[in-house]
Amino acid sequence: MTLSTPQKLVGITAAAGLLVALAGCGAAPDEAGGSAAPEAGSDFTPCLVSDEGGWNDRSFNQSAKEGMDRAAKELGVESIEVESTTENDYAPNLETLVSEGCDLIVAVGFKLAPATVASATANPDIDYAIIDDYADTDFDGKTDAPNIKPLVFNTAEAAYLGGYAAAAWSADAGVNKVGTFGGDKFNSVTVFMDGFQLGVEKYNEDKGANVGVVGWDITAQDGNFTGGFTANDTAKQVAQGILDQGVDVILPVGGPIYQSAAQAIREGNRDVVMLGVDSDLAVSAPDVADLTLVSIQKAIDVAVYDATVAAQSGDFSTDPYVGTLKNEGVKLSSFHDFESRLPAGLADELTALQEAIVAGDITVDSPNSP
C-alpha cells in the first residue's frame, strides 16, 4: 500500500509479538494472551501513530507496534501505522488516519494527548485508545472525549521490585549508591523513579542498609532530566553526571535515552549496570544485554492487542485499562545472564515482595500512579 502522509505510513500484517500476559479490566484474556480473536477477513482497519521516538525505540513505540502487528495478523486485516518524527507531526498524522477510514486509532504516548482529544472529539464514530495517559487535558479527572480508552500502567509496582534489586546489587558490591534520570518530567516517567526509590528504601529497611539514590527525590518530586526522549549529547551528559557521583546501577527512564547511558558507561569503562524500561531491554536491544541487569516492563503490546481485537468484535469499551502486577500488565523481566551473579536469596525476596504487593499487603505509594 502506498499512501501520501506527512510522515511514514505503513500498511502491515506483520508477525505476532511473543509476549503473553494478562491484560484488560474485567474479564481475563484467554490463555494465548488477550481476548479470543474473532474470525478473520473483515474490512476493519486498525491504526497506530507513534510519538517522536519512532518504531525502533526498543521501548514503548516498538512494543505498541508489536501488539498491533499481532492483532492485524490474527484478525486477517491490514493495519495502518504512522511514524512521527517531531511533535508537529501528531495532529497531521491523526488527520491522515481519519482520512484513511480507520476504525480504531491508537496513539502511543502522553505527548499525543491534546491532538488525540481534538481528533476524537471531531470524529465521535471512531474508537480511540491512548497509551500512558488518561487524555484529561483540562485536568478535571475525566477523559476529555467519550470515545477514548486510556491504556495506563501502574509501573511503580514493578519499579519497586527493580529498585530493591538495584539496591541489593549495589550493596553486595559494597558501593551502596544507585541512580536514575528521566527524559522529561511527566507522570509516566516519574512513576518509574518513584517506585525505584521506594524499592531501594524497602531494601534499606529490611537489611539495615544505607543504599543512596542519586537523581530523584520522591518527596520533592524533583530530579535529573534530559528535557526530551532523544539519545543525544545532552542525555549522555546527564547520564555522565549521575555516574560521576559513584553509582554502580543506573535507571534511565525515557525510551532511547538508555543508549546515551550505555555510551557513558562504556566510554568511562565503568563497572556499572543499568535497568531497562517498558520492554525487556536485554532482548529488544541485545547490544546492551551485557549492561542490562533487569528491565521494568509494561505489557503495552498486550494492551494494544486486546484493544484492537475488542474494537474489531464490537466489544470495545472506553473504561481505562490499568496494568498492574496482579494482572501482569507490569512486571520485572528475567535477569538473563546476570541470574547466576545475583546476591544470595534475592530471587526469593523479589518473589515474596511481588506476592505481598499483589495481595495488598504492600502498597507502593507513588503520587504518580494512575
C-alpha positions as CSV (number, residue, x, y, z in Angstrom):
1,M,0.0,0.0,0.0
2,T,1.4,3.4,-1.0
3,L,-0.1,6.4,0.7
4,S,0.7,10.1,0.9
5,T,1.2,11.2,4.5
6,P,3.1,13.8,6.5
7,Q,5.3,11.0,7.8
8,K,6.0,7.3,7.1
9,L,2.7,5.4,6.8
10,V,2.8,1.6,6.6
11,G,0.1,-1.0,5.9
12,I,1.1,-4.1,7.7
13,T,0.1,-7.6,8.7
14,A,3.4,-8.4,10.4
15,A,4.2,-11.5,12.5
16,A,2.9,-11.5,16.1
17,G,4.9,-10.5,19.1
18,L,5.7,-13.2,21.6
19,L,5.0,-11.6,24.9
20,V,2.0,-13.2,26.6
21,A,0.4,-11.5,29.6
22,L,-3.0,-10.9,31.2
23,A,-4.5,-7.6,30.2
24,G,-7.7,-5.6,30.4
25,C,-10.1,-4.6,33.1
26,G,-12.9,-7.1,33.9
27,A,-12.8,-10.5,32.1
28,A,-9.4,-12.1,31.8
29,P,-8.0,-12.8,28.4
30,D,-7.7,-16.3,27.0
31,E,-4.7,-18.5,27.7
32,A,-3.0,-17.5,24.4
33,G,-2.8,-13.9,25.7
34,G,-5.6,-11.4,25.0
35,S,-9.2,-11.9,24.2
36,A,-10.1,-14.7,21.8
37,A,-9.8,-13.3,18.2
38,P,-12.9,-13.3,16.0
39,E,-13.0,-14.7,12.5
40,A,-10.6,-13.1,10.1
41,G,-11.4,-11.3,6.9
42,S,-13.3,-8.2,8.0
43,D,-13.0,-4.7,6.5
44,F,-11.9,-3.4,9.9
45,T,-8.9,-1.1,9.8
46,P,-6.9,-0.6,13.0
47,C,-4.4,2.2,13.0
48,L,-1.4,3.3,15.1
49,V,0.5,6.5,15.4
50,S,3.9,6.7,17.2
51,D,5.3,9.6,19.2
52,E,8.6,11.2,18.1
53,G,10.6,8.2,19.4
54,G,9.6,6.1,16.3
55,W,9.0,2.4,15.9
56,N,12.6,1.4,16.5
57,D,12.9,3.0,20.0
58,R,13.3,-0.5,21.6
59,S,10.7,0.7,24.1
60,F,7.0,1.6,24.1
61,N,6.6,2.5,20.5
62,Q,8.1,-0.7,19.3
63,S,6.0,-2.7,21.9
64,A,2.8,-1.0,20.7
65,K,3.6,-1.8,17.1
66,E,4.2,-5.5,18.0
67,G,0.8,-5.6,19.6
68,M,-0.9,-4.0,16.6
69,D,1.0,-6.3,14.2
70,R,0.0,-9.4,16.1
71,A,-3.7,-8.3,16.2
72,A,-3.7,-7.5,12.5
73,K,-2.2,-10.9,11.6
74,E,-4.6,-12.8,13.7
75,L,-7.6,-10.8,12.5
76,G,-6.6,-11.1,8.9
77,V,-6.8,-7.4,8.4
78,E,-4.3,-4.7,7.3
79,S,-3.3,-2.1,9.8
80,I,-2.0,1.4,9.0
81,E,0.9,2.7,11.1
82,V,2.2,6.2,11.0
83,E,5.6,7.1,12.4
84,S,6.0,10.6,13.9
85,T,9.4,12.3,14.0
86,T,8.5,15.5,15.7
87,E,5.7,16.7,17.9
88,N,4.5,18.8,15.0
89,D,3.5,15.5,13.2
90,Y,0.9,14.4,15.8
91,A,-2.1,16.3,14.6
92,P,-1.5,15.9,10.8
93,N,-0.8,12.2,11.3
94,L,-4.0,11.7,13.2
95,E,-5.9,13.6,10.5
96,T,-4.3,11.3,7.9
97,L,-5.5,8.2,9.7
98,V,-9.0,9.6,9.9
99,S,-9.0,10.3,6.2
100,E,-7.8,6.7,5.5
101,G,-11.0,5.4,7.2
102,C,-9.5,3.9,10.4
103,D,-12.0,2.3,12.7
104,L,-9.6,2.3,15.7
105,I,-6.7,4.8,16.2
106,V,-4.2,4.0,18.9
107,A,-1.9,7.0,19.9
108,V,1.4,6.0,21.5
109,G,2.3,8.2,24.4
110,F,1.1,11.0,26.6
111,K,2.5,13.7,24.3
112,L,-0.2,12.9,21.8
113,A,-3.0,13.6,24.3
114,P,-4.0,17.1,23.1
115,A,-4.0,16.0,19.4
116,T,-5.9,12.8,20.2
117,V,-8.6,14.6,22.2
118,A,-9.1,17.0,19.3
119,S,-9.3,14.2,16.8
120,A,-11.6,12.1,18.9
121,T,-13.9,15.0,19.6
122,A,-14.2,15.7,15.9
123,N,-14.7,12.1,15.0
124,P,-17.1,10.5,17.6
125,D,-17.8,7.4,15.5
126,I,-14.1,6.3,15.6
127,D,-12.7,4.3,18.5
128,Y,-9.5,5.7,20.0
129,A,-7.0,4.5,22.6
130,I,-4.0,6.3,24.1
131,I,-1.0,4.8,25.9
132,D,0.3,6.2,29.1
133,D,-2.3,8.9,29.5
134,Y,-5.9,9.5,30.5
135,A,-6.4,12.1,27.8
136,D,-7.5,14.5,30.5
137,T,-6.1,17.7,29.1
138,D,-8.3,20.0,31.2
139,F,-7.4,18.1,34.4
140,D,-11.0,17.6,35.6
141,G,-10.4,14.0,36.4
142,K,-12.2,12.6,33.3
143,T,-11.1,11.6,29.9
144,D,-12.0,14.5,27.6
145,A,-13.8,12.6,24.8
146,P,-16.2,9.7,25.4
147,N,-14.6,7.5,22.6
148,I,-11.1,7.4,24.0
149,K,-9.8,4.4,26.0
150,P,-6.8,5.1,28.3
151,L,-4.2,2.3,28.4
152,V,-2.2,3.2,31.5
153,F,0.2,1.3,33.8
154,N,1.0,1.3,37.5
155,T,4.7,1.0,36.7
156,A,5.6,1.9,40.3
157,E,4.8,-1.6,41.4
158,A,7.3,-3.2,39.0
159,A,9.8,-0.4,39.6
160,Y,9.7,-1.1,43.3
161,L,11.0,-4.6,42.6
162,G,13.6,-3.1,40.3
163,G,14.7,-0.6,42.9
164,Y,15.0,-3.4,45.5
165,A,17.1,-5.5,43.1
166,A,19.3,-2.5,42.3
167,A,19.9,-1.8,45.9
168,A,20.8,-5.4,46.6
169,W,23.2,-5.5,43.7
170,S,24.9,-2.2,44.8
171,A,25.1,-3.3,48.5
172,D,26.6,-6.6,47.5
173,A,29.3,-4.8,45.6
174,G,30.0,-2.5,48.5
175,V,29.1,0.6,46.5
176,N,25.8,1.4,48.2
177,K,24.7,4.0,45.6
178,V,22.3,3.8,42.7
179,G,21.0,6.5,40.3
180,T,18.2,7.4,37.9
181,F,17.3,10.1,35.4
182,G,14.4,10.7,33.1
183,G,13.6,12.1,29.7
184,D,11.1,14.7,30.8
185,K,9.1,15.3,34.0
186,F,5.8,13.6,33.2
187,N,3.9,11.2,35.4
188,S,4.5,8.2,33.2
189,V,8.3,8.9,33.6
190,T,8.4,9.8,37.3
191,V,6.3,6.9,38.3
192,F,9.2,4.7,37.5
193,M,11.5,6.8,39.5
194,D,9.1,6.8,42.5
195,G,8.9,3.1,42.5
196,F,12.6,2.7,42.1
197,Q,13.3,4.9,45.1
198,L,10.7,3.2,47.2
199,G,12.2,-0.2,46.4
200,V,15.6,1.0,47.5
201,E,14.1,2.3,50.7
202,K,12.4,-1.1,51.3
203,Y,15.8,-2.9,50.9
204,N,17.4,-0.5,53.4
205,E,14.6,-1.1,55.8
206,D,14.7,-4.9,55.5
207,K,18.5,-5.2,55.6
208,G,19.5,-2.3,57.8
209,A,21.4,-1.0,54.8
210,N,22.1,2.6,53.6
211,V,22.0,2.5,49.8
212,G,21.5,6.0,48.5
213,V,19.6,7.2,45.4
214,V,21.0,9.9,43.1
215,G,18.9,11.7,40.5
216,W,15.5,11.6,42.1
217,D,13.8,12.8,45.3
218,I,10.3,11.3,45.7
219,T,9.3,13.8,48.4
220,A,10.4,16.9,46.5
221,Q,9.3,15.3,43.2
222,D,12.4,16.6,41.6
223,G,15.4,15.1,39.9
224,N,17.6,14.9,36.8
225,F,16.0,15.1,33.3
226,T,17.3,15.4,29.8
227,G,14.5,17.6,28.5
228,G,13.4,15.1,25.9
229,F,13.4,11.5,24.7
230,T,16.3,11.5,22.3
231,A,19.6,9.7,22.6
232,N,21.9,12.7,22.2
233,D,24.8,14.6,23.9
234,T,22.5,16.2,26.4
235,A,21.2,12.8,27.5
236,K,24.8,11.4,27.7
237,Q,25.9,14.4,29.8
238,V,23.0,13.8,32.2
239,A,23.9,10.2,32.5
240,Q,27.5,11.1,33.0
241,G,26.6,13.4,35.8
242,I,24.8,10.6,37.6
243,L,27.7,8.2,37.0
244,D,30.2,10.7,38.3
245,Q,28.5,10.5,41.7
246,G,29.7,7.0,42.1
247,V,26.7,4.8,41.3
248,D,27.0,1.3,40.1
249,V,23.4,0.9,38.9
250,I,21.5,3.4,36.8
251,L,17.9,3.6,35.6
252,P,17.4,5.7,32.5
253,V,13.6,6.4,32.0
254,G,12.7,7.6,28.6
255,G,12.9,5.2,25.6
256,P,16.0,5.8,23.5
257,I,17.9,7.6,26.3
258,Y,19.1,4.2,27.5
259,Q,21.5,4.4,24.6
260,S,23.1,7.5,26.0
261,A,23.5,5.9,29.4
262,A,25.1,2.9,27.8
263,Q,27.5,5.1,25.9
264,A,28.5,6.9,29.0
265,I,29.1,3.6,30.8
266,R,31.3,2.2,28.1
267,E,33.3,5.3,27.4
268,G,34.1,5.6,31.1
269,N,35.0,1.9,31.3
270,R,32.9,1.7,34.4
271,D,31.7,-1.4,36.3
272,V,28.1,-0.2,36.1
273,V,24.8,-2.0,35.1
274,M,21.6,-0.4,34.1
275,L,17.9,-1.1,34.2
276,G,15.7,-1.1,31.2
277,V,12.1,0.3,31.0
278,D,8.9,-0.6,29.1
279,S,10.3,-3.6,27.2
280,D,12.8,-6.3,28.1
281,L,15.9,-4.3,27.0
282,A,18.3,-7.3,27.0
283,V,16.0,-8.9,24.3
284,S,14.9,-5.8,22.4
285,A,18.4,-4.3,22.3
286,P,20.9,-7.2,22.6
287,D,23.8,-4.8,22.0
288,V,23.3,-3.6,25.6
289,A,22.4,-7.0,27.1
290,D,25.8,-7.2,28.8
291,L,24.9,-4.0,30.7
292,T,21.2,-4.7,31.5
293,L,20.7,-6.1,34.9
294,V,16.9,-6.3,34.6
295,S,14.0,-4.4,33.0
296,I,10.8,-2.9,34.4
297,Q,8.3,-3.9,31.8
298,K,4.8,-2.7,30.7
299,A,2.7,-5.1,28.6
300,I,1.9,-2.4,26.1
301,D,1.8,-4.9,23.3
302,V,-0.9,-7.0,25.0
303,A,-2.9,-3.9,25.9
304,V,-2.9,-2.7,22.2
305,Y,-3.7,-6.2,21.0
306,D,-6.7,-6.6,23.3
307,A,-8.0,-3.1,22.4
308,T,-7.7,-3.9,18.7
309,V,-9.4,-7.2,19.0
310,A,-12.2,-5.7,21.1
311,A,-12.7,-2.9,18.6
312,Q,-13.0,-5.4,15.7
313,S,-15.5,-7.6,17.5
314,G,-17.7,-4.6,18.6
315,D,-16.8,-5.2,22.3
316,F,-14.6,-2.0,22.6
317,S,-15.0,-0.3,26.0
318,T,-13.6,3.1,26.9
319,D,-13.2,2.0,30.5
320,P,-9.5,2.7,31.4
321,Y,-7.1,-0.3,31.4
322,V,-4.7,-0.1,34.3
323,G,-1.7,-2.5,34.1
324,T,-0.6,-3.9,37.5
325,L,1.5,-6.7,38.9
326,K,-1.8,-8.5,39.6
327,N,-3.0,-8.6,36.0
328,E,0.6,-8.8,34.7
329,G,0.3,-5.5,32.9
330,V,3.6,-4.6,34.5
331,K,6.4,-6.9,35.7
332,L,10.1,-7.4,36.2
333,S,11.9,-9.2,33.4
334,S,14.3,-12.1,33.7
335,F,17.9,-11.2,34.9
336,H,19.2,-13.2,31.9
337,D,23.0,-13.6,32.0
338,F,23.1,-11.9,35.4
339,E,20.9,-14.6,37.0
340,S,23.9,-16.6,38.3
341,R,25.5,-13.4,39.7
342,L,22.7,-12.2,41.9
343,P,23.1,-11.7,45.6
344,A,22.1,-14.8,47.6
345,G,18.4,-15.0,48.3
346,L,17.5,-12.0,46.1
347,A,15.2,-14.0,43.7
348,D,13.2,-15.4,46.6
349,E,12.9,-11.9,48.2
350,L,11.6,-10.4,45.0
351,T,9.0,-13.2,44.6
352,A,7.8,-12.6,48.2
353,L,7.6,-8.8,47.6
354,Q,5.6,-9.3,44.4
355,E,3.2,-11.6,46.2
356,A,2.8,-9.1,49.0
357,I,2.0,-6.3,46.5
358,V,-0.5,-8.5,44.6
359,A,-2.1,-9.5,47.9
360,G,-2.4,-5.8,49.0
361,D,-0.1,-6.3,52.0
362,I,2.4,-3.8,50.5
363,T,1.1,-0.6,48.8
364,V,3.6,1.1,46.5
365,D,2.6,4.7,47.3
366,S,3.7,6.7,44.3
367,P,2.0,10.1,43.8
368,N,2.3,9.5,40.0
369,S,0.5,6.1,39.9
370,P,-2.6,6.0,37.6
